Amino acid sequence: MKHVVALAAVFSLAACDACIPPALAASPHAPAAATASALFTPRAVKSYGAVTVGGHKIAYEAVAGTIIVHPKGWDDAATPSGGKHALGMPDGPPVASVFYVAYFKRGVPAHDRPITFLYNGGPGSSTVWLHMGAFGPVRVVTSNDTHTPPAPYGLVKNHYSLLDATDLVFIDAPGTGYSRIEGKGAAKAFYGVDPDGHAFASFITQFLTRYKRWNSPKYLLGESYGTPRSAVLIKDLTLDRNVDFNGVILLSQILNFSLNDDAPGSDPGVELPYELALPSMAATAWYHHALPSSPPKLRPFLKQVEHFAMGKYADALAQGASLPSAERASIAEQMHQYIGLPVSYLLKARLQVSGPEFEHELLTNEDMTTGRLDSRFEGPSMDPLSRTAFYDPQSAAISSAYVSAFNAYASKDLHYSTNLRYLPEINVHWNFMHRPPGARIKLPIATNVMPDLADTMKYDPLLKVMLNGGYFDLATPFCEGLYEMHHLQIPNSLQSNISYHYYKSGHMIYVNIPALKQLHANIAAFIRKTDNVSGG
């Protein structure tokens, strides 16, 4: 499964399927323009179901469909020329057909019913993970921290769906899932920090119009790269489109990519990634019983590690080569006590261990690699002699279950028939350059959307933000999000608009069912407190 990737600036572009739904398919002899026209035409398929959440049965209407999105600068009144220059053709204007699945609670007034827009990240990931693992009315059953057996996979009613608190709209980013892009320069028009934010803003405003939800309490819920997308998107919606939202819900946050611990060695002199990742490494070693001692409780232990990471450890790294050898040895010994790696390894690493190095080394005596997205998982090392992990055992353990379950669910329950291949993730040539508020141009630095969120919170001082993180997340360590929030350029009075929640789980918090139960309760409470309807 693809989630946010460190400081990488580009990915290779994968070709997308060009099939269309059977109901819309042209004959083998139909002109190509007719085929393109069918694919890039809005579509909606309704179905109905019910789920019990918190002991209450919720009847809902589901809509699986597409909305057509154009890049920034598109003229609403434009009429593309015909032939090969028509809309949806390779030489035509860039366009995206964005797939979504929406769930509306039946029997309640829609105008004051909260609505939440949800998406995963990547970049290049569909939203199958949040949809089928967390908050949709149906959930795929996977193993808690081991490899899920192959099909048939279990599908159950999701008693932790957020339908008790809000209507839900799961959005597949352009080019992922059943979403498709086409046209001259389409990849450039949609695959980047800023154009992606514009595309999602366009989708959401169109959705609000189509389903008459402009006056509903509104929320964004993004996971992983979905969190920087939320920061860009909420700024676009609030400042540029005059659409205030009640809240932004962040899962496994990364807003400043210079803090990521996947490849900090490529940016020497920047030590924060090592410091912010250390508590997550300690949590991982604690979970796998890989510590010299065995602290009985996780949270008090992590408080010690956090204090060390941002204190003595940070000071030691700041000294660099001038750090006295005796002090270096003392720091290495303390790190050994906290993250389990041998002192000799830590000294050889100059006290600096990246996430992939730690994942490979912690259980190296057993020839095992820990997960990146969820370090509770482990799997056989591809190459025991390598320096870093070759793959993510957590992704290997659950991805097939999610993809298989959604394909079956989409056709059987949602009645969404199509010849398109569902693309859970794609490799994209992503433009990470971003133009933050106040800048004249996109800045040639690591992506940092903290200013976008900060400016939005100042522009709308009633906006509430909720941060959720997993202790066993080595992709976006939980201390990273905490650090970012504490360094937003906002008045101290606005810090009270941010709430924090942490779970004994990984990047995909919901994979651990007790954590999913807590996550649901916390988000539902957040929505009820901020929707201006429930009396919060």
N, C-alpha and C positions, 0 to 999 in steps of 0.2 A: 504494500500500500504506500502511496506517495504522500508524504507530508512535507512541511517546510524544510528546506535544505540550506543550512549554514549560509556562507558568504558567496555561494556560487552565483555568477552573474548570468549564465545562460544554460539552457538545456537544449538537447537536439529536438527538432520538431518531428513529431510522429504523424504519419498520414492518418486521416480520419476516414471512416466509412462514408460512402456516398449513397447508401441505400435509402429508401423512403418507405413509409408504412404501406402495407398491401392495399389498404382502403384508398390510398391516394396514388397508388402506382399507375404510371402510364403504360400503354402497351409497348412491346419491344420496338415498335416502329414509330413511337411518338417522338417528337423533337425533344432535344435535351432541355430546352427552355421550359417545356411543360413539366418535366420531372423536377427541375429546380424550383419552379413556381409552387409545386405541391409541397415540397419539403420546407420551403420558406414561407408557408402560410400558417397563421395561427390555428391551433388545434386544441380541443378540450374533450375529454372523455370522462363521464361521470360514473361513479359507483357508490355503493352505500355499505356501511358496516356499523359495528358497535364494539366498544371496549369498556371494561370495568377498571376504574382507577379510584383508589381510596374507598372502595366499597360502593361506588356510585357508577351505574351504567351510563355510558355516554354514547348516544347515537350520532353518527357523523356522515357527512357527504364528502366523498373524495373526488378530486378533479385532477387527472393526469393530462398534461397538455404542454403546449409551447407558446411562447410569446416572442415576437420578432424584435430584435434589438439592433440598433445602428450605432456606429462609433460617434464620438464627439464631432460636431460640425455638420452632422447630417441635416439636410433641409427637409422638414416634414412635408413640404409641398412638392418635393422633387419627384419626377416621373422618369425612372431609368429607361434608357432606350432599349429596343428589343434585340432579338438575336443573341449573340454571344456576350453582349453588353447588358443583358437583362439582369434584374435582381436575382441573386443566387447562382449566377454563372461565374466562371473563373475570371473573366474580363470585366465583370460588372462591379458595382460598388460593394465594399465590404459589408457583410450582414451576418447576424448570428440568429439561429433559431434556438432559443433557450428553453430547455425542458424543466418542468417543475411538477411536483405533486403537492396539492393543497388539501388540507383537511379542515372542514368547517363543522362545528358542533350544530346539530339540528335542534330546532325548537326554541332558539333563543334569538333576541334581536341582534342583528349583525353590527349595528351602528356603534354600540358601545362595548362590543366583545373584543378583547385584546387579540392582536394578530402578530405573530413572530415569524420573521424570515430567517431561515437557517441555511448554512453552507459550510462545507469543509474547506480545505485549503490546497495544499500542494506546494507551489502552484501546479495546477494540472490535475487536481483531484475532483472527482464527482462528490456528491453528498450522500452516497450510499451508506457511509459509516454512521453518520448521525441519524439517518432515516431508519435503517434496519437494526441499529444497535442501541439507540438511546431513546428517542422521543416520538417516533411514529407509533401508530396503534398496534403494529405487529413487529415482533422482535425475533431475530435469529438467535438460536441457542449455540453458544460456543463455550469451550472449556475456560476456566478462570485464569490459569497461568501456564497451561500446557497446550500442545498441539491438538486442535480439534479433529476428531476422526472424520474421514471423508463421507460423502453423501450416502444415504439421504440425511440432509440437515433438518433440524427441528425448527419449526416456526410456531411461535406462541403469541397469544394476546399479550400486549405489553402493558402490564399493570402500573408502569412508571411513565407512560406517555404523558406529555404535557398538555394533552387535550382537556384536562380538567381545569387548566388555568388560561389557555390561549388557543386560538386557531393557529394552524401551522402551515408554513409554505417552505418546502424543501427545494432548493434551487441547484441545478447542475450547472457549473460554470461553462461558458462557451467552449465548445470542443470536447467536453467530457460527458459521460453518461449518454443520454440520447440527444444532447445539445450538439449542434454542428455550426461551423462557420464556413463562409465561402466569399469569393470576390477578390478583386485585385488588392493585394496588400492586407488581406484579412488577418493574418497572424500578427502583423505589426499593429493593426487597429484594435486588437483585443488582448494580446498577450503582453501585459506589462502592468506595473503597479497602478499607474494613473488611468490608462484606458480600461483596465479591468474594473476599477471603481466606478467609472462612468457607465459601463455596461450594466453593472448591478443596479446603479441608481436609476437608470432608464427602465430596467425591468420592474423595479419596485414601484415606481410612479405609474407605469402602465397598469400594473396589477391592481393598485389602489383604485384606479379609474374603472377598470373592467369589472371588478367585483364590488364597487361602491363602498370602499373601506377607508376613505380619506379621513373620516372622523373617528376611526377606531383607535384605541391606545396601541402604539406601535413599538416593536422591539426588533433588534438585530441580535442574532446568535451565531457567532463564528468560532470555528475551532482551528488551531494551528495557524497556517497562513490566512485562514479566515479571520484572525484577529487583526493583522495589519490591514486586511481588506475592510474590516469594520471601521477602523480609524479613518481611512480614506473615504469610505462610503458615508459615514455619518457626517463628516465635514461637507461632502458634496451635497447631501440631502438637506442639511440644516442651513448652511451658509449660502449655498448657490441655488437651492430649489425651494427654500422656505418651508421645509417639512421637518418640524420638530418631532423627535422620538421620545418615548417615555424612558427607555433604557437600552443599554448596550451590554450584552452578556458575552463574556470572553472565556473561552475554554483553551487552556494550554497556550498561553500568550507569548508572542514575540513581536515587539514593535520596533526594536532597534537591533538590526542584524549584526552590528559590530559586537554584540554581547553573546552571540551564539558560540557554543563550544565544540562544534563539529570539526572545525579546522582553524583554531586560533593561532596555530604556528605560522599561518600565512600572513599574519598581521603582527609581527614582533613588536614588543613594546606596549601592547594593549593587554593588560593582565586580568581585567575584569571577568572575561569568560571563564577562566580557571577558578576564580574565587566564587562566582555565582553557581557553578556546577558542582562544587565540592559537597554541599549538603545532599544533593541528589545521588551522588556517588556513595555517600555514607549510608543513605537509606537503602540503596541497592545492596551494599555489603552486609548491612544489618539483615535484610530479608533473606539473603542466601547463607546466613550464618558463616560469613567469611571474615569476621573480625577477630582479633586476638582475644577480646573479651566479649561478653554477650549482654549489652545493655537491655534491660527487661522491657522498657517502653520506648517507642520510636520518637515521639514528639519531644520529650525532654532531651534525648540524645541529640536530635537535630538542632535544638537551640544551642547546645554546646558547640556543635560544628559550625553553625552560622556565625557565632561570636568569634571563633577561631579564624574562619575563612575571611571575614571582613576586618579582622584585627591583626594578629601576629602573622598569619599567612600572607595577607595583603601587604603588610610592611616588608616581609621577607622578599616577596616578588618585586616590590618597588626598588629594592636595593640592587637587584640584578647580580652582576659579577662581584660587586663590592660586599656582598653578604659574607660575613666571616664563616669559615668552614665549620666551626663548632656549632654556630647557630643554624647553619644549613642542615647539619646532621640532626639537631634537635627538632627542627621543623619536619624533616623527613620521618622521624620516629613518631611524631604526633600524627602526621598524615597516615602512617601505617596503622595507628590505633583507630583512626576514624574511617578510612576507606579500604583497609585490608591489603593493599599492594605492598610487596616487599620493600624494605628500606633501600636495598641496593638498586632496585628498579627506579624508585623515586629520585634517588641521587643522580642516576644516569639520565633521567628525564629532566633534570634541573628543577625539580619540584613542579613541573608543568605537565599535566596529563590531560589530553583531549578526551572527549566522549568516546569516539571510536576506539582509542587506545585502551581506555578503561574497560569498555565492553569486551574487548578481546582478552585482556589480561587478568581480570578478576578471578575467573574460573579456569585459567590456563592449565593448571595441574590436572584438571579433569578433561582437557581438550574440549571445553565448552565455551560458548559465547553467550553473553546476556543480550536481552533485547535492548533496542534503542528507544522505541516509542514506549515500551513498557518493560522495564528492566527486571520485572519479576519473572519474565519468560527466559528460557535458555534453550540453546540448541547446539548440536555438534559444530565445532569450528571447521570452516571450510579448509583453512590452512593453519595448523597449529603454530607454524613458524613465522606467520605474517606479523606485521606490526599492529594492524588495526582489524576490526571486524569486517567481514566480506558481505554480510547480509544482516537483516533484522529478524531474529527468531519469532518475534511477536507478529510481524507482518506475515511471515510464512505460516504461522499457526492459525490465523483466522480469516485471511483474505478470501480464500475459496468459498468459505461458508457464506460470507456477506454477498459476494457476487452471484453465487448460485441461487441464494435465497431471494435476492431482488429480482432476478430474471424470472423465476417461477411466480413470484408475487405480482409482478407487473402484468403478466399475461392472464393469470388465473383470477386474481382479486380486483386489480385495477382495470382489467379488460383493455389494456393498452397494447393493441396488436401492432407490430412493426417488424420490418426486415432489418432494421438498424441493429448493429451490435452494440450492446451497452458497454461503454468504455469507463471502467472504474477509475482509471487514471491514464494520462497521456504524458509523453515527454514533450516539453515545450521550450522553445527559445524565448525565454522570459526577459523582458526589459526591466531590470530592478531599479533603474534611475527614476527618481521621484522629485517632483517639484513641491516642496513643503510650503505652507502659507507664508506669504511675504517674499518668497524667492522669485527672481525674474526668470530663472531657467531651472531645468532639472539639474540636480546637483550630482557630480561624479563621485559620490561617496556611498558607503554601505547604506542600504535602505533604512530610514529612520522616520517613522510616521508618528512619533510621540507629539510633535508640534501640531499635527492634524487633530488629534484627540484633545490636546490641551486647548487649542483655539475654539473647538466646538464647545467644550465645557465652559469656557468663558463667555462665548456668544449666547449659549443657553445654560445658565447657571442652575437650572432645575434638572438637567440631564443626569440620570443615575447610571453608574457603571458597576458591573459585578465581575470580579475576577475569580476563576476557578482553576485550580492546578492540582496535578498529581505528584505525590512525593517520589514516585518511581519513574519519572519522565526524564530521560536523558536527551531528548530532542529539544525540548523547551523547558529547562530546569525551573522548578517552581520559584526559586529565589530571583530568577531573572525577571519574571513578571512583577514581583514585589518591588524590586529595585527600580524598574521602569516607572511604576506608578508613583513611587516616592520621589521621583525626579522629574515629574511633569511640571512644566512651567505654568502653574496655576496658583492662585492665592491659597493659602493654607486652609481658608474656610471651605474651599471646594473639595479638599481631601475627604471630608465627611460624606461626599457623594459617592465614594468608592467603597465597596464592600469586598471582603476576601474570604475565600473558602478553599480548604485543602483536603485531599482525600488519599487514602491508602490504596492508590491505584496509579496508573501511568498516564501517558499522553491522551489516550482514549479512556477517559475516566470511567465511562459506562461499561467497559468490558468486565469489570469487577462488580457483580450484582449488588453487594452491600453498598458500594460507592455510588452506583446508579440510583439506588433508593435515596441516599442522602442528597445526591445531585438534584434529583427531581424535587425533593422537598424544599431545598434551598432556592431553586429557580422559581418554583411555583409561588413561594412566599415572597420572593423579590418582585414578581409580576403583580401579585395582589396588593403589595405595599405601594406600588408606583403607578397603577393603572388609572387612578383618579375615579374609579368606579366602585371598587370593593371596600372603600372606606379606609384605605391605608393612608 
